[in-house]
């Protein structure tokens, strides 16, 4: 198998490249390295520094590599940037994705996997509810709008061009090698600060002093496993939530990591952040039915914290 991963120098893409190589697949990574890091790309993979907005350069990579599978992870992933610069968000996430889809069709790709967002596409998820794929999307940011638009384009490409696709709607992904400067990187941010003895801030869900926003945190290994399963045709669904169905607030996250890392850092409280969804929890029952149990939050956080403890300089 020959697998092309857009955004393969990123946090998730790098882990996926490793796993695909472990299966004996040939892997080509396409990444403009604007946020991705070359060190995330395994030595056995081919790296092509290409912006997905550059259709001719992208087409050249597809023509040269002739992939059987595409996992499209590349994105403008910041909600804040999408609000500030909606045109940029659309250029990368919509036009860039269309370029990838067109190149995939021209290359006769057998299966196309798209990294969408469960954390943003459903909007506010009410108390006591876990958003399922039957939940009508309520995209509240340009980022969520662009991801939902690509989902619809994929169906159009399936009808018009026969492009076989799987959409994976990610919850909040965390794990080793996550960039603390990236979007949804609260676990990485907290680990770095705790290891340096710096205070943590729990941004409010509504008012400063509350336990913070509620999220569904899914370990990167489970996300990689879902991508590989989709590539191998083990996910018959067109759209699948990738999460755990377990809700966790920011304060719980902070206290677990502080205790695990034996840190003396103080945990304080801050105001709510503009654009933050208060509560986002996914119904992951179908994922678990197809792929088996997910990594528990306690296990995943421990693995992540231990990696940061071995990797972060505290000087």
C-alpha positions as CSV (number, residue, x, y, z in Angstrom):
1,X,0.0,0.0,0.0
2,X,1.1,3.5,-0.7
3,X,-0.3,6.2,1.6
4,X,-0.1,9.9,1.2
5,X,-0.6,12.0,4.4
6,X,-1.3,15.7,4.1
7,X,-0.2,17.5,7.3
8,X,2.0,14.5,8.1
9,X,4.6,16.6,9.9
10,X,2.0,17.6,12.5
11,X,1.1,16.0,15.8
12,X,-1.5,13.5,14.5
13,X,0.0,13.1,11.1
14,X,3.4,12.2,12.4
15,X,2.0,9.4,14.6
16,X,-0.1,8.2,11.7
17,X,3.0,8.1,9.4
18,X,4.8,5.9,12.0
19,X,1.9,3.5,12.3
20,X,1.5,3.2,8.5
21,X,5.2,2.5,8.1
22,X,5.0,-0.2,10.8
23,X,2.4,-1.9,8.6
24,X,4.9,-2.0,5.8
25,X,3.2,0.7,3.7
26,X,5.1,3.3,1.7
27,X,4.4,6.7,3.1
28,X,4.6,10.2,1.5
29,X,4.1,13.2,3.7
30,X,2.9,16.5,2.2
31,X,3.3,19.4,4.6
32,X,4.2,23.1,4.1
33,X,5.9,23.0,7.6
34,X,4.1,26.2,8.7
35,X,3.1,24.5,11.9
36,X,4.4,20.9,11.3
37,X,7.9,19.9,12.3
38,X,10.3,17.8,10.2
39,X,11.3,15.8,13.3
40,X,7.7,14.5,13.4
41,X,8.2,12.8,10.0
42,X,9.8,9.3,10.3
43,X,13.0,8.9,8.4
44,X,11.5,6.1,6.3
45,X,8.8,8.4,5.0
46,X,9.2,10.7,2.0
47,X,8.6,14.4,2.9
48,X,7.5,16.9,0.3
49,X,7.3,20.5,1.4
50,X,4.2,21.6,-0.4
51,X,1.3,23.9,0.4
52,X,-2.0,22.3,-0.4
53,X,-3.1,25.6,-1.8
54,X,-0.5,25.1,-4.6
55,X,-2.5,22.9,-6.9
56,X,0.2,22.3,-9.5
57,X,2.9,21.4,-6.9
58,X,0.4,19.1,-5.2
59,X,-0.6,17.4,-8.4
60,X,3.1,16.8,-9.2
61,X,3.5,14.9,-5.8
62,X,0.5,12.8,-6.5
63,X,1.7,12.0,-10.1
64,X,5.1,11.0,-8.8
65,X,4.0,9.0,-5.8
66,X,0.7,7.5,-7.1
67,X,-0.9,6.8,-3.7
68,X,-3.5,4.1,-3.0
69,X,-4.7,5.9,0.1
70,X,-4.9,9.5,1.2
71,X,-5.3,10.7,4.8
72,X,-6.1,14.4,4.7
73,X,-4.9,15.9,8.0
74,X,-3.6,19.2,6.8
75,X,-5.7,22.2,7.9
76,X,-5.8,25.7,9.3
77,X,-6.8,24.4,12.7
78,X,-7.1,27.5,14.9
79,X,-10.7,28.6,15.7
80,X,-9.3,32.0,16.8
81,X,-7.4,32.5,13.5
82,X,-10.5,31.5,11.5
83,X,-12.5,34.2,13.3
84,X,-9.8,36.8,12.7
85,X,-9.0,35.7,9.1
86,X,-11.9,33.8,7.6
87,X,-10.6,34.1,4.1
88,X,-7.3,32.4,5.1
89,X,-9.2,29.7,6.8
90,X,-11.3,29.1,3.7
91,X,-8.3,29.2,1.4
92,X,-6.5,26.4,3.3
93,X,-9.4,24.3,4.5
94,X,-11.8,24.6,1.5
95,X,-9.7,25.4,-1.5
96,X,-6.7,23.4,-0.3
97,X,-9.0,20.4,0.4
98,X,-10.5,20.7,-3.0
99,X,-7.0,20.6,-4.5
100,X,-6.2,17.4,-2.5
101,X,-9.5,15.8,-3.6
102,X,-9.0,16.7,-7.3
103,X,-5.5,15.3,-7.2
104,X,-6.8,12.1,-5.5
105,X,-9.4,11.6,-8.2
106,X,-6.8,12.2,-11.0
107,X,-4.5,9.6,-9.3
108,X,-7.3,7.0,-8.9
109,X,-6.9,6.9,-5.2
110,X,-8.8,3.9,-3.7
111,X,-9.8,5.5,-0.4
112,X,-9.8,9.1,1.0
113,X,-9.9,9.8,4.8
114,X,-10.8,13.2,6.0
115,X,-9.9,14.6,9.4
116,X,-13.0,16.7,10.4
117,X,-14.0,18.1,13.7
118,X,-16.5,16.8,16.2
119,X,-15.3,19.3,18.8
120,X,-16.5,22.2,16.7
121,X,-19.0,21.0,14.1
122,X,-21.9,20.3,16.6
123,X,-21.7,23.6,18.4
124,X,-22.9,23.7,22.0
125,X,-23.8,20.2,23.2
126,X,-26.5,20.4,25.9
127,X,-26.1,18.9,29.4
128,X,-26.8,15.2,29.4
129,X,-26.4,14.9,25.7
130,X,-23.5,13.3,23.6
131,X,-23.5,14.5,20.0
132,X,-24.0,11.7,17.5
133,X,-23.6,11.9,13.7
134,X,-27.4,12.2,13.6
135,X,-27.1,15.5,15.6
136,X,-27.5,18.4,13.1
137,X,-24.2,20.3,12.8
138,X,-24.3,23.8,14.1
139,X,-21.0,25.3,13.0
140,X,-20.4,28.4,15.1
141,X,-16.9,29.5,13.7
142,X,-15.5,29.8,10.2
143,X,-13.2,26.8,11.1
144,X,-16.2,24.6,11.8
145,X,-18.0,26.0,8.6
146,X,-15.0,25.1,6.4
147,X,-14.7,21.6,7.8
148,X,-18.5,21.0,7.3
149,X,-18.2,22.4,3.8
150,X,-15.5,19.9,2.9
151,X,-17.6,17.1,4.2
152,X,-20.3,18.1,1.7
153,X,-17.8,18.5,-1.1
154,X,-16.6,14.9,-0.4
155,X,-20.1,13.6,-1.0
156,X,-20.3,15.6,-4.3
157,X,-17.0,14.1,-5.4
158,X,-18.2,10.6,-4.5
159,X,-21.3,11.1,-6.7
160,X,-19.5,12.8,-9.5
161,X,-16.1,11.0,-9.5
162,X,-16.6,7.9,-7.4
163,X,-14.2,9.0,-4.7
164,X,-14.6,6.6,-1.8
165,X,-14.2,8.5,1.5
166,X,-14.5,8.2,5.2
167,X,-15.0,11.3,7.4
168,X,-13.6,11.1,11.0
169,X,-15.0,13.8,13.3
170,X,-12.3,14.2,16.0
171,X,-13.0,15.2,19.6
172,X,-10.1,16.9,21.5
173,X,-7.0,14.9,20.5
174,X,-4.1,14.8,22.9
175,X,-0.9,12.8,23.4
176,X,2.9,12.7,23.1
177,X,4.5,15.3,20.8
178,X,1.5,17.6,20.8
179,X,2.5,21.2,20.2
180,X,1.6,23.3,23.2
181,X,1.3,26.3,20.8
182,X,-1.3,24.6,18.7
183,X,-5.1,24.6,18.8
184,X,-6.7,22.5,21.5
185,X,-3.3,21.8,23.1
186,X,-4.4,22.3,26.7
187,X,-2.9,19.0,27.8
188,X,0.5,19.9,26.3
189,X,0.3,23.4,27.7
190,X,-0.5,22.2,31.2
191,X,2.3,19.5,31.1
192,X,4.9,22.1,30.0
193,X,3.9,24.6,32.7
194,X,3.7,22.0,35.5
195,X,7.1,20.7,34.7
196,X,8.5,24.2,34.9
197,X,6.6,25.0,38.1
198,X,4.6,27.7,36.4
199,X,0.9,28.3,37.4
200,X,-2.0,26.9,35.4
201,X,-5.1,28.9,34.4
202,X,-8.5,27.3,34.1
203,X,-10.4,29.5,31.6
204,X,-14.0,29.8,32.7
205,X,-16.9,28.1,31.0
206,X,-19.1,31.1,31.9
207,X,-17.6,32.9,34.9
208,X,-14.1,33.0,36.4
209,X,-13.9,30.4,39.2
210,X,-16.0,27.7,37.6
211,X,-14.4,24.4,36.6
212,X,-14.0,25.4,33.0
213,X,-15.2,24.1,29.7
214,X,-16.3,20.5,29.2
215,X,-14.6,18.4,26.6
216,X,-14.2,14.9,25.2
217,X,-10.5,14.0,25.2
218,X,-9.4,11.2,22.9
219,X,-5.9,9.8,22.9
220,X,-3.9,10.1,19.7
221,X,-3.3,6.4,19.5
222,X,-7.1,5.9,19.1
223,X,-7.2,8.5,16.4
224,X,-4.4,6.8,14.5
225,X,-6.1,3.4,14.9
226,X,-9.3,4.9,13.4
227,X,-7.4,6.3,10.4
228,X,-5.8,2.9,9.7
229,X,-9.1,1.1,10.1
230,X,-10.7,3.5,7.6
231,X,-7.8,2.9,5.2
232,X,-8.2,-0.8,5.5
233,X,-12.0,-0.6,4.8
234,X,-12.9,-1.7,8.4
235,X,-15.2,1.3,8.9
236,X,-18.3,1.0,6.7
237,X,-19.7,4.3,7.9
238,X,-19.3,7.4,5.8
239,X,-19.0,9.6,8.9
240,X,-17.7,8.5,12.3
241,X,-17.2,10.3,15.6
242,X,-13.7,9.7,17.1
243,X,-13.9,10.3,20.8
244,X,-14.6,8.6,24.1
245,X,-18.0,9.9,25.1
246,X,-16.5,10.8,28.5
247,X,-16.8,14.4,29.6
248,X,-14.0,16.2,31.5
249,X,-13.7,19.8,32.6
250,X,-10.5,21.8,32.5
251,X,-10.1,21.8,36.3
252,X,-10.2,18.0,36.5
253,X,-7.6,17.9,33.8
254,X,-5.3,20.3,35.6
255,X,-5.6,18.5,39.0
256,X,-4.9,15.0,37.4
257,X,-1.8,16.2,35.6
258,X,-0.5,18.2,38.6
259,X,-0.8,15.1,40.9
260,X,0.7,12.8,38.3
261,X,3.7,15.1,37.7
262,X,4.1,15.8,41.5
263,X,4.1,19.5,40.6
264,X,3.8,22.4,43.1
265,X,2.3,24.7,40.5
266,X,-0.7,26.7,41.6
267,X,-4.0,26.3,39.7
268,X,-5.8,29.6,39.2
269,X,-8.8,30.8,37.3
270,X,-9.3,33.1,34.3
271,X,-12.2,34.5,32.2
272,X,-13.9,32.7,29.4
273,X,-12.3,32.9,26.0
274,X,-14.2,34.4,23.1
275,X,-15.4,31.7,20.7
276,X,-15.0,28.7,23.1
277,X,-17.8,26.2,23.0
278,X,-18.9,25.6,26.6
279,X,-19.6,21.9,26.3
280,X,-18.6,19.4,23.6
281,X,-19.0,15.6,24.2
282,X,-19.3,13.1,21.4
283,X,-21.3,9.9,21.2
284,X,-18.5,7.4,20.4
285,X,-20.6,4.2,20.8
286,X,-20.3,3.3,17.1
287,X,-16.5,3.8,17.1
288,X,-16.1,1.5,20.1
289,X,-18.4,-1.1,18.5
290,X,-16.2,-1.1,15.4
291,X,-12.8,-0.7,16.9
292,X,-13.0,-1.7,20.5
293,X,-12.5,0.2,23.8
294,X,-10.6,3.5,23.7
295,X,-7.6,4.4,25.9
296,X,-8.9,5.7,29.3
297,X,-8.2,9.3,30.1
298,X,-6.1,8.4,33.1
299,X,-3.9,6.1,31.1
300,X,-3.6,8.5,28.1
301,X,-2.8,11.5,30.3
302,X,-0.2,9.5,32.2
303,X,1.5,8.4,29.0
304,X,1.4,12.0,27.7
305,X,2.7,13.6,30.9
306,X,5.5,11.0,31.1
307,X,6.6,11.8,27.6
308,X,6.7,15.5,28.3
309,X,8.6,14.8,31.6
310,X,11.3,13.1,29.5
311,X,11.3,15.6,26.7
312,X,10.8,19.1,28.2
313,X,13.7,21.2,29.3
314,X,13.0,22.9,32.6
315,X,15.9,25.3,32.4
